[in-house]
Amino acid sequence: QRYLESASLKCALIEGLDALIWQLAASVALPGYTIHQIVAITVTLLSAAGLDSSDSAIIGVLPTAIGLATIPFIVKPLDELAEVGMDVTLRKLWAPYLESCEI
């Protein structure tokens, strides 16, 4: 993308910060939290069913396996959630500062 020369540093910093925050949300925070919750729910359900890791090695790895198996299904929804979250919060805040960015 091309910027007006007088605004290039400001525009690059804002857009770089936008990309950094989006990547942290979409690739680290949201998936980490979601997978953690899925694993915790699986452990709770197994425990409620009277099963725990001392019963069998398979039961011990099952929560982790289920958490990992959910990754392909959560990527797109969490990317979209990060996008919408950025659109309704931070991008509204710095939109006025980006008006002078495009040629």
Residue frames relative to the residue before (quaternion, step in Angstrom):
aa qw qx qy qz dx dy dz
Q 1.0000 0.0000 0.0000 0.0000 0.00 0.00 0.00
R 0.3101 -0.7526 0.5530 0.1776 3.55 -1.04 0.78
Y 0.1951 -0.7776 0.5924 0.0796 3.54 -1.09 0.83
L 0.5641 -0.5061 0.5046 0.4135 3.49 -1.34 0.26
E 0.5660 -0.6401 0.3904 0.3428 3.58 -0.87 0.89
S 0.6719 0.5189 -0.3059 0.4311 3.59 0.98 -0.80
A 0.7600 0.3604 -0.1957 0.5042 3.59 1.16 -0.48
S 0.3748 0.7878 -0.4497 0.1915 3.59 1.24 -0.03
L 0.6666 0.4915 -0.3242 0.4570 3.63 0.87 -0.82
K 0.6559 0.5121 -0.3101 0.4597 3.57 0.88 -0.95
C 0.6826 0.4961 -0.2873 0.4532 3.57 0.86 -0.97
A 0.6608 0.5063 -0.3052 0.4625 3.56 0.94 -0.88
L 0.6534 0.5122 -0.3149 0.4600 3.60 0.98 -0.80
I 0.6737 0.4876 -0.3025 0.4657 3.57 0.89 -0.90
E 0.6925 0.4625 -0.2884 0.4726 3.58 0.87 -0.90
G 0.6180 0.5282 -0.3411 0.4719 3.60 1.09 -0.60
L 0.6458 0.5049 -0.3059 0.4842 3.57 1.01 -0.83
D 0.6161 0.5435 -0.3329 0.4628 3.57 1.02 -0.81
A 0.6818 0.4844 -0.2850 0.4683 3.59 0.87 -0.97
L 0.6407 0.5304 -0.3223 0.4520 3.59 0.98 -0.84
I 0.6873 0.4747 -0.2897 0.4672 3.58 0.82 -0.97
W 0.6407 0.5157 -0.3339 0.4605 3.58 0.96 -0.83
Q 0.6646 0.5046 -0.3106 0.4552 3.60 0.88 -0.90
L 0.6493 0.5097 -0.3239 0.4624 3.60 0.95 -0.83
A 0.6770 0.4794 -0.2977 0.4725 3.58 0.95 -0.83
A 0.7565 0.4259 -0.2222 0.4438 3.58 0.70 -1.12
S 0.7868 0.3526 -0.1736 0.4759 3.60 1.00 -0.73
V 0.7725 0.3171 -0.1724 0.5225 3.60 1.16 -0.44
A 0.7851 0.3900 -0.2161 0.4298 3.56 0.34 -1.25
L 0.7294 0.4357 -0.2632 0.4570 3.60 0.65 -1.06
P 0.6869 0.4483 -0.3177 0.4757 3.66 0.80 -0.79
G 0.6307 0.5454 -0.3381 0.4364 3.59 0.97 -0.80
Y 0.6741 0.4825 -0.2879 0.4795 3.55 0.91 -0.93
T 0.6671 0.5161 -0.3067 0.4410 3.58 0.87 -0.95
I 0.6821 0.4713 -0.2933 0.4760 3.59 0.83 -0.93
H 0.6113 0.5461 -0.3451 0.4572 3.59 1.02 -0.75
Q 0.6774 0.4856 -0.2919 0.4692 3.58 0.91 -0.90
I 0.6355 0.5201 -0.3343 0.4625 3.61 0.99 -0.77
V 0.6492 0.4971 -0.3131 0.4831 3.58 0.97 -0.83
A 0.6604 0.5083 -0.3132 0.4555 3.61 0.90 -0.86
I 0.6480 0.5025 -0.3154 0.4776 3.59 0.98 -0.82
T 0.6381 0.5259 -0.3252 0.4587 3.59 0.99 -0.81
V 0.6420 0.5109 -0.3184 0.4748 3.59 0.95 -0.86
T 0.6567 0.5131 -0.3086 0.4586 3.58 0.94 -0.88
L 0.6753 0.4904 -0.2957 0.4649 3.58 0.91 -0.89
L 0.6442 0.5043 -0.3238 0.4753 3.59 0.98 -0.78
S 0.6447 0.5172 -0.3117 0.4688 3.55 1.00 -0.82
A 0.6558 0.5061 -0.3076 0.4682 3.59 0.98 -0.85
A 0.6699 0.4727 -0.2889 0.4944 3.58 1.18 -0.58
G 0.5471 -0.6455 0.3784 0.3754 3.57 1.30 0.06
L 0.5743 0.5701 -0.3805 0.4477 3.55 1.24 0.39
D 0.0808 0.7817 -0.6181 0.0201 3.57 -1.05 0.72
S 0.7406 -0.4598 0.2661 0.4115 3.54 -1.27 0.28
S 0.6136 0.5486 -0.3652 0.4349 3.61 1.13 -0.39
D 0.5687 0.6066 -0.3823 0.4031 3.59 1.25 -0.33
S 0.7870 -0.1541 0.1341 0.5822 3.58 0.96 -0.80
A 0.5975 -0.5699 0.4244 0.3715 3.54 -1.21 0.55
I 0.6185 0.5519 -0.3484 0.4376 3.60 1.04 -0.71
I 0.6425 0.5059 -0.3230 0.4764 3.59 0.96 -0.81
G 0.6347 0.5579 -0.3231 0.4261 3.58 1.05 -0.73
V 0.7577 0.3554 -0.2002 0.5095 3.59 1.01 -0.77
L 0.4581 0.7238 -0.4287 0.2872 3.59 1.23 -0.28
P 0.6605 0.4952 -0.3463 0.4457 3.69 0.78 -0.78
T 0.6595 0.4948 -0.3072 0.4752 3.59 0.96 -0.83
A 0.6491 0.5197 -0.3149 0.4576 3.58 0.95 -0.87
I 0.6532 0.4931 -0.3162 0.4798 3.59 0.97 -0.81
G 0.6301 0.5343 -0.3309 0.4561 3.59 0.97 -0.80
L 0.6833 0.4730 -0.2820 0.4795 3.57 0.91 -0.90
A 0.6494 0.5357 -0.3148 0.4384 3.58 1.03 -0.77
T 0.6413 0.5411 -0.3325 0.4306 3.60 1.14 -0.46
I 0.4670 0.7230 -0.4297 0.2729 3.59 1.19 -0.44
P 0.6910 0.4756 -0.3265 0.4355 3.66 0.70 -0.87
F 0.6910 0.4931 -0.2748 0.4514 3.58 1.14 -0.58
I 0.7224 0.4505 -0.2545 0.4588 3.60 1.14 -0.48
V 0.4936 0.6995 -0.4251 0.2940 3.60 1.18 -0.39
K 0.7299 0.4384 -0.2608 0.4550 3.60 0.59 -1.10
P 0.6691 0.4842 -0.3306 0.4567 3.67 0.79 -0.81
L 0.6874 0.4719 -0.2981 0.4647 3.61 0.94 -0.77
D 0.5884 0.5384 -0.3672 0.4787 3.60 1.12 -0.57
E 0.6739 0.4867 -0.2942 0.4716 3.57 0.93 -0.89
L 0.6223 0.5290 -0.3368 0.4685 3.58 1.05 -0.73
A 0.6437 0.5057 -0.3215 0.4759 3.60 0.97 -0.81
E 0.6466 0.5266 -0.3161 0.4524 3.59 0.96 -0.85
V 0.6856 0.4653 -0.2813 0.4840 3.58 0.85 -0.96
G 0.6367 0.5371 -0.3263 0.4469 3.57 0.98 -0.82
M 0.6581 0.4852 -0.3010 0.4908 3.57 1.00 -0.81
D 0.6494 0.5420 -0.3190 0.4275 3.60 0.96 -0.88
V 0.7608 0.3857 -0.2124 0.4768 3.60 0.92 -0.84
T 0.7286 0.3744 -0.2478 0.5173 3.60 1.23 -0.05
L 0.8494 0.2241 -0.1157 0.4635 3.54 -0.26 -1.30
R 0.6613 0.5132 -0.3286 0.4374 3.59 0.91 -0.79
K 0.6023 0.5242 -0.3617 0.4813 3.59 1.15 -0.47
L 0.6504 0.5335 -0.3167 0.4382 3.57 1.04 -0.76
W 0.8056 0.2900 -0.1694 0.4881 3.58 0.81 -0.85
A 0.3517 0.7480 -0.4908 0.2756 3.61 1.23 0.18
P 0.6624 0.5082 -0.3415 0.4317 3.66 0.82 -0.79
Y 0.6641 0.5071 -0.3047 0.4572 3.59 1.09 -0.65
L 0.6754 0.4895 -0.2909 0.4687 3.59 1.23 -0.36
E 0.4518 0.7094 -0.4455 0.3067 3.58 1.26 -0.17
S 0.7170 0.4361 -0.2552 0.4802 3.58 1.04 -0.68
C 0.5109 0.7068 -0.3861 0.3006 3.57 1.25 0.00
E 0.7498 0.4067 -0.2447 0.4609 3.59 0.78 -0.89
I 0.4603 -0.6722 0.5121 0.2721 3.51 -1.09 0.79
